[in-house]
Amino acid sequence: MKDDGIRYLTGQNTLQALPDIKIILELISKRVSLNDTLNTLVEYLEANSKEMICSILLLDDENRLRHGAAPNLPQDYIRSIDGTEIGPNKGTCGTAAFRNQQVVVTDIANDPLWVEFKDLALIYDLRACWSTPIRSSTGDVLGTFAIYYNKPCKPSEFHLQLIDQAVYLAAIAIEHARVEENLVKSEQQSHQLRIQLTEAIESLTEGFALYDADDRLVLCNSKYREFYQESADLLVPGQRFEDHIRISAHRGQVADAVGREEEWVQERVKQHQNPKRSYRQKLGNGRWLLISEQKTAGGGIAGVRTDITRQVLYEEELRASFHLIESIRILLEKYIVDSDSSQVFEDLLLTILNTSDSEFGFIAEVQGVESGSPSFVIRASKSRSAKVGLPGFETGPLSEILGSDLLESFFDQIVKSREAVISCQPGEEPRLCSMAQDLFGKELKSCLGLPIYSQGNLAGVAVIANRSAGYSEQYVEFLKPLLITGGTLIKACRNEMIRVKNEQALQVSEERFSRIFHLNPLGKVIINFNTEQLMDVNESFLITTQYAREEILGKTIHELNLFADSVHWQEIVGIARKEGMVYDQETLLQAKGGEIRSIQCYACSIQTTGEPLLLVMFKDLTEQKHARELNRQLQIQLQHGEKMKAMGQLAAEVAHEFNNILVGINMNAELLLLTEENELPEEYRGPLEEIKNSGERATELIKQMLSFGRKKEPNPSWINLKTLFESHQKMYQRILGEGIKLQLDLESNTKPAWADEAELEQALMNLVVNARDAMPEGGTLSIRTQNVLFTEDQPVREYVTIPGSYSQISVIDNGCGMSAETVEQIFEPFFTTKPAEMGTGLGLSTVFRDISNNGGFISVESHLGEGTEFRIYLPQEQGKTVETHANATAASHDPIIGGSETLLVCDNEESVLIVVSALLEKLGYSVIKALGPHQAIRAARSHNGKISLLLTDFNMPEMNGQQLAKQLVEFDPDLKVILLSGMTGDIPEYVDEFELIQKPAQIGLLAQKIRKVLGDEH
């Protein structure tokens, strides 16, 4: 007794007094009622422990406890507590059912759980009560099992085991009674369930798995995979049982394993390898499985997983399923233990006939599936006989009829549908009837054709006939596990045949390997993995290393010092040890004379019966590395040039579309500015001027984009760089301003460069402007020229890789400089570090394009805070001179002049057509508008008066402006023509006598051009 007055019960109670499951099972088998079964259980328990009073309460659908069995409790007490609703303080039983856990009250008089029922219990001298919930197979509370004592006390270890066993037996009895009750209520559903349970393993709720003597999976059905769906990817033949359940446990699939995965795995493996009885397993998803395992004759394990969450298994419904499983087990065991491929078809057919209780049948192997035209070869044929009074099977005739066209349509139907073919009416297949009579001397009553698959491929066709109960789709499902087994065995049979052929080919292969090894152009060496001694080498290895065979065989890698980079060699060996293969490792090989060779190395480990070996193969890259480096530089230049070309095309397309928009913006602004002062408020003129100025800035941007993307070929000539820079010195200084000093360092012997002068001038102008922007507080800009020569052997740091002589132009400033990241992108189109109002990002990309177009290249070197140097390289030839000339163009700012003639304006953009026409009308002209060339032709021919001039867009989809002009000039030879275009690069250099203006044109330039074409008199 403890200090608190509560004592542990001890005594003569032993484990032999615990109730046996046979008590309940015997009562269930005799169909004893639930009340009598529970009373029998309680009386048995009380008989083995005189002091305790047992009670079983059942939980109804309203969560109330109802009397189940208590033969020795007072009837008044039973009636008082019958129907008590469960809750957190409803005595021991009500609380245990509510919490779904065991509750032990050692002293009813002082326990708060008994406040409501204490007086009632004390009347009948009930002082202690231990209550345990009775749970269903799914974990739901079915009721409670309680033990009362007439004195305060605590349960001993014996009592705890007795309670567990009593609860387990009570649960069996209650569940069985409830299932019986449900089965009575749903006889039709139960009948259907029994039918399903007799079908093939695949259609049952049974999961089946077979493991061989090495505990590796041979096969399992889809229901088995469904039960373990979280680890179904591991359920493949050859997978170790322990590996599967370990991963299942760590994925949380088994509830009992959570938190004790490794301990559970060890227990489960031991239980699996020494199966004794069935037991229950709760999955993480709440489902319960009944696991049954047994050892096979071959030392393997056959396991069945039954879902006992929703139904109870009955022996009668499972008889056919277990018979099928046993047939599969026997069939597999035979070929797992001692495979005889010549008998596999005979044994498979016999198993199918026995399982299906069919009268006769045969199996055909499918061949030629890979070619798409399968053929069938009969492998086994059997018919039931009853000689010597015992039913059995005898081998049937394998006549030529089975290989003829007789079965062609029947087999084709199976192949095309990939499903079983059932024929229960003999008249449906007269050829099959004839076959049955000819081959087996039997009448065909029913027939079933079954496809046998192996890993998704048709491996065979089984035909069985004359089953007394006939054949159905459900029966086909029943036979599927056996068919899957057959597919596995046929595959194993074929693999065995392949293995024999492979063994025969192995000897030939070894001879070939020897030749391939020694004659291979790659250097090869076989090394002992442990000692690193050289075991064998080929001729290519000897040629590369300059060793003789006898000098190196038997020596180690370190003794020969073969690998100059020993650390890298050890890394290669380490990777080969860990992963088995090493690919594309470049390292250094040291030849006999000390010469270092660059090699590309491959290595793979070779597992042999003796010590492990390492095969090393290498390719000598020494002669290729220089050529590869030159090729890499060429690829960089080519890729950069292609990117510039693509961006140029994009810029040209964008500029063409943007030109039409700018025409509307610029000319509408000019149109409004031409309005009389009294008709346009003065406060509007300022914004209009801003619109006009913004449009003109956009126009300049478009010109840059057009220049960047134009397709016109450069017009190169020989340029004297010294003369060029001296003639442009003053202009460069004006651009730089007074705060920046210009220095020219021009070598007099710099040879003429071959380039397009206009493009070179534009490139230099962009570089001067960039230098000015990089020195906002002043500085110095230096321009230098010199001759440079690049040879093939010279390591080139710049982009160029084509050897030859070049004229170098260096443009050097001491401004803010650029970061390495900026230098990487400096020639990218639209990349700029300037604010949006100061730069477009096209300047340096245009420079790159212009220099590249002339066969040269440009590089840049810059550091933040240290300035920037651009170096331009242009191709040159000796002895060439060129005279330079300066072209000065002056912009005309003459007054805008209009006229009174009739003009035909044509454009396929309506907005452009409207604004141009409005401006010309504002200048006094009569305007005929035409939206597209066809409308222009109709307007010209239908107009009664004289049309003086055609003003048309050049780029139109139906026909271009030049084609339109030629048609109208043929109609009226006096017609004058002006072409407008936003993409001058697409217009021929000479367009007959027609004038050309690029969009968007200012109204002044357009007016001057019109007056020039028409003549000043009007």
PyMOL commands that set and color helices and strands:
alter all, ss='L'
color gray80, all
select helices_A, chain A and resi 15-17+21-29+34-47+75-81+91-99+108-110+112-114+118-123+157-185+187-197+201-203+222-227+229-234+241-250+255-257+261-273+315-337+341-356+387-389+400-403+405-417+426-428+430-440+473-519+539-545+549-552+557-560+566-579+622-673+682-709+721-736+757-774+820-825+843-853+910-922+933-942+961-971+984-986+1003-1014
alter helices_A, ss='H'
color red, helices_A
select strands_A, chain A and resi 7-8+53-59+64-69+84-85+103-105+128-135+141-149+153-154+206-211+217-220+279-282+288-295+301-307+360-367+375-385+392-395+421-423+447-454+457-465+523-528+534-537+581-590+596-606+613-620+717-719+740-746+753-755+779-790+804-813+857-863+867-875+902-906+926-930+949-953+976-981+995-998
alter strands_A, ss='S'
color yellow, strands_A
deselect
rebuild
show_as cartoon
